[in-house]
Amino acid sequence: MEQIVYPAITAFLSGLITWLFSRRKTLAEDRAAELDNAVMAVKYYRDMLDDMATRLTAAYETIKALEIQHRELMLINQQLVDELQKFKQLNGKPHETTK
């Protein structure tokens, strides 16, 4: 009976000790992997935010330029409408009101 019990107890204890130490190592590796993933996620979102800020600045500048161009075109359009009304008055056509 001793020939079976002692080796079984020895194998069980060595397996238990190995499991305990490997469990600590596995937990430490898991925590390190989680930290690495968190750092990579933060870097990814920071890069995305920086890119978005650059795009927003470019879009804002484009909108400002388009607003200036719109004002200029509206002024030119008004000048052309005024000239057209003068031309119609010179040719004797009645003045039409625009909607």
C-alpha positions in Angstrom: 0.0 0.0 0.0 2.9 2.3 0.8 4.2 1.8 -2.7 1.1 3.4 -4.2 0.3 6.1 -1.6 3.7 7.8 -1.2 4.3 8.3 -5.0 0.7 9.4 -5.4 1.0 12.0 -2.6 4.4 13.1 -3.9 2.9 13.5 -7.4 -0.1 15.4 -6.1 1.9 17.8 -3.9 4.4 18.5 -6.7 1.5 19.1 -9.1 -0.2 21.4 -6.6 3.0 23.4 -6.0 3.6 23.7 -9.7 0.0 24.8 -10.3 0.3 27.5 -7.6 3.5 29.0 -9.0 2.3 28.8 -12.6 -1.0 30.4 -11.5 0.8 33.4 -10.1 2.9 33.6 -13.3 -0.2 33.3 -15.5 -2.0 36.1 -13.6 1.0 38.3 -13.9 1.2 37.7 -17.6 -2.5 38.4 -18.0 -2.2 41.7 -16.2 0.8 42.6 -18.3 -1.2 41.8 -21.5 -4.1 43.9 -20.3 -1.8 46.8 -19.6 -0.3 46.5 -23.1 -3.7 46.3 -24.7 -4.8 49.4 -22.7 -1.7 51.3 -23.8 -2.2 50.4 -27.4 -5.9 51.4 -27.3 -5.0 54.8 -25.7 -2.3 55.3 -28.5 -4.8 54.4 -31.2 -7.5 56.7 -29.9 -5.0 59.5 -29.3 -3.8 59.2 -32.9 -7.4 59.2 -34.1 -8.2 62.3 -32.1 -5.1 64.1 -33.4 -6.1 63.2 -37.0 -9.7 64.4 -36.3 -8.5 67.7 -34.9 -6.4 68.2 -38.0 -9.3 67.4 -40.3 -11.6 69.7 -38.3 -9.2 72.6 -38.6 -8.9 72.0 -42.4 -12.7 71.8 -42.7 -13.1 75.0 -40.7 -10.7 76.9 -42.9 -12.5 75.6 -46.0 -15.8 76.7 -44.7 -14.4 80.2 -43.9 -13.1 80.4 -47.5 -16.4 79.2 -49.0 -18.3 81.8 -46.9 -16.1 84.6 -48.2 -16.6 83.3 -51.8 -20.4 83.1 -51.2 -20.5 86.7 -50.0 -18.5 87.8 -53.1 -20.8 85.8 -55.4 -23.9 87.2 -53.8 -22.6 90.8 -54.3 -21.8 90.1 -57.9 -25.2 88.5 -58.4 -26.9 91.6 -56.9 -24.9 93.9 -59.2 -25.9 91.8 -62.2 -29.6 92.0 -61.1 -29.3 95.8 -60.8 -27.7 96.1 -64.2 -30.4 93.9 -65.7 -33.1 96.1 -64.2 -31.4 99.2 -65.6 -31.2 97.6 -69.0 -34.9 96.7 -68.9 -35.8 100.2 -67.9 -33.7 101.6 -70.8 -35.5 99.3 -73.3 -38.9 100.5 -72.1 -40.0 97.2 -70.4 -41.9 97.6 -67.1 -40.1 96.8 -63.9 -40.9 93.3 -62.7 -40.8 92.5 -59.0 -38.8 89.5 -58.0 -40.0 87.1 -55.5 
